[in-house]
Amino acid sequence: MKVKPLFDKVVVKALDTEERTGSGFILPSASQEKQQMAEVVAVGPGGIVDGKEIVMQVKVGDKVLYSKYAGNEFKVDGKELIIIRQSDILAIVE
């Protein structure tokens, strides 16, 4: 199944978190903080949103940092995805 976001929405997939600390300790998943870095999976077309023209700045494959409480999580074909507004993206990581 393919997800096609509308307007200024972006579908991202959270990147895997490190399971070890710098000193080599293994962290259980319950103690790990939610990762805020993700890879862009799909991008909406932009357009007029709330009376303002939105030009999409991200593209599929970009790695991005997004706001901590942004978006909605859902599963598609067993994959956990997050849909966020472009305005919740803080930076593109190169």
LUMKELUM-552527 format. One record per residue: x, y, z of N, C-alpha, C, O in turn. Coordinates in steps of 0.02 Angstrom, whole numbers. Layout:
BEGIN
R    n.x    n.y    n.z   ca.x   ca.y   ca.z    c.x    c.y    c.z    o.x    o.y    o.z
R      X      Y      Z      X      Y      Z      X      Y      Z      X      Y      Z
...
***
This chain:
BEGIN
R    n.x    n.y    n.z   ca.x   ca.y   ca.z    c.x    c.y    c.z    o.x    o.y    o.z
R     42    -59      0      0      0      0     45     62      0     96     64     34
R     25    112    -38     64    174    -43     26    230     -8    -35    236    -15
R     62    271     30     32    328     65     49    392     27    107    405     14
R     -2    431      9      7    494    -27    -21    550     16    -82    558     20
R     22    589     49     -1    643     92    -33    700     53    -17    711     -6
R    -76    737     86   -110    794     56    -79    860     79    -49    863    133
R    -86    912     39    -66    980     54      6    984     81     52    965     46
R     15   1010    142     83   1021    169    105    965    215    148    976    258
R     77    906    207     95    850    251    154    811    223    166    809    162
R    192    781    269    251    741    251    247    676    291    234    677    351
R    258    619    257    260    554    291    333    537    303    374    538    257
R    349    521    366    418    504    384    420    437    421    371    415    450
R    479    406    418    491    344    454    548    358    503    603    378    482
R    535    348    567    586    361    619    647    317    607    640    258    591
R    705    347    615    767    308    608    780    270    672    760    291    726
R    813    213    666    828    171    724    871    208    774    917    244    755
R    856    199    838    896    231    890    954    186    910    953    125    900
R   1004    217    938   1061    179    963   1039    139   1024   1005    165   1068
R   1058     76   1026   1039     34   1082   1095     29   1133   1088     -5   1184
R   1151     60   1120   1208     59   1165   1229    131   1182   1224    176   1140
R   1252    140   1243   1278    205   1262   1350    210   1236   1377    161   1210
R   1380    268   1242   1448    278   1219   1498    232   1254   1549    214   1225
R   1482    213   1316   1527    169   1354   1511     95   1343   1543     52   1373
R   1461     80   1300   1447     10   1283   1389    -22   1320   1374    -80   1308
R   1355     14   1363   1297    -15   1398   1239    -21   1350   1226     24   1309
R   1203    -77   1354   1145    -88   1312   1084    -59   1347   1071    -74   1405
R   1045    -17   1310    985     13   1338    924    -27   1318    914    -41   1259
R    881    -45   1366    818    -77   1348    773    -27   1312    778     33   1324
R    730    -51   1267    689     -6   1226    644     38   1269    627     93   1248
R    624     15   1327    580     55   1371    614    117   1397    581    167   1411
R    680    116   1404    716    174   1431    741    222   1376    767    275   1391
R    732    203   1313    755    245   1259    705    301   1246    645    290   1249
R    731    360   1232    689    417   1216    667    413   1143    703    386   1101
R    607    438   1129    581    437   1061    629    476   1015    647    533   1030
R    648    445    960    694    476    913    658    532    875    599    525    857
R    692    588    863    663    644    827    696    653    759    688    706    728
R    733    604    737    762    606    670    727    552    629    715    496    652
R    710    571    567    672    525    525    692    534    452    724    583    433
R    672    484    412    683    488    340    616    501    306    565    471    324
R    616    547    258    554    565    223    536    509    175    577    488    134
R    473    485    181    449    430    140    404    457     83    406    431     27
R    364    508     97    320    538     47    308    611     65    310    630    123
R    295    652     14    286    724     23    223    745    -14    211    726    -71
R    182    786     20    122    814    -12    141    865    -65    199    885    -70
R     92    888   -104    106    934   -159    114   1007   -139    135   1048   -180
R     98   1024    -76    100   1094    -56     36   1128    -79    -17   1097    -78
R     39   1192    -98    -20   1227   -122    -42   1280    -72     -2   1302    -30
R   -104   1300    -76   -132   1351    -33   -158   1318     31   -205   1277     27
R   -129   1335     88   -151   1309    153   -164   1368    199   -119   1409    210
R   -224   1373    225   -244   1428    269   -229   1496    237   -208   1543    271
R   -241   1502    171   -233   1565    136   -161   1582    117   -149   1636     89
R   -114   1539    133    -43   1551    116    -19   1497     68    -37   1439     75
R     23   1517     21     51   1469    -26    109   1432      8    156   1464     33
R    106   1366      8    159   1325     39    199   1291    -17    171   1254    -58
R    263   1303    -17    309   1270    -64    346   1217    -23    377   1234     28
R    345   1156    -45    376   1102     -8    452   1107    -13    479   1112    -68
R    487   1104     44    559   1112     47    596   1045     54    656   1041     45
R    558    991     70    590    926     80    571    880     22    522    892    -14
R    611    827     14    596    778    -39    606    708    -10    638    700     42
R    580    659    -44    586    590    -23    660    572    -16    701    586    -61
R    677    540     39    747    520     52    784    566     98    836    547    125
R    759    628    107    792    675    153    789    648    225    740    616    244
R    841    660    263    840    646    335    825    711    370    858    762    357
R    776    711    414    752    773    445    748    766    521    742    711    548
R    752    824    555    738    829    626    670    862    632    656    911    598
R    627    835    676    560    864    684    544    875    757    576    847    802
R    494    917    770    473    935    838    454    873    878    428    824    850
R    468    874    942    460    817    986    389    788    986    381    727    984
R    338    831    989    270    806    995    231    814    930    169    816    931
R    265    819    874    232    830    810    205    765    781    232    711    793
R    152    772    744    127    718    702     85    665    735     73    665    795
R     62    620    692     21    563    712     54    499    687     75    495    629
R     59    450    730     90    386    712     37    338    687    -19    337    712
R     55    297    637     11    246    612     52    191    579    111    200    566
R     20    134    567     54     77    535     23     65    467    -38     65    459
R     67     53    418     46     34    351     89    -25    330    151    -19    329
R     58    -80    314     94   -141    295    147   -161    347    201   -184    329
R    131   -152    411    177   -170    465    232   -120    479    271   -131    525
R    236    -66    441    287    -15    451    257     42    492    202     64    479
R    294     65    543    272    122    583    293    187    549    352    199    539
R    244    228    532    256    291    498    226    348    540    183    337    582
R    250    408    526    225    468    560    208    519    506    246    529    459
R    149    550    512    131    603    465    133    669    502    101    678    554
R    172    716    474    182    781    506    171    837    455    172    824    395
R    162    897    479    160    956    436    232    976    420    277    966    461
R    242   1005    362    309   1028    345    335   1079    396    395   1081    410
R    290   1119    425    311   1170    473    337   1139    539    368   1174    578
R    324   1074    551    350   1040    610    421   1014    599    453    990    646
R    445   1017    537    513    996    523    560   1053    540    551   1110    516
R    609   1039    581    656   1090    605    717   1099    560    741   1154    551
R    740   1043    530    802   1047    490    809    985    446    782    931    462
R    845    992    392    865    936    350    937    919    369    980    963    371
R    950    855    384   1016    832    405   1053    808    344   1029    765    306
R   1114    834    333   1154    814    276   1212    771    297   1252    749    255
***
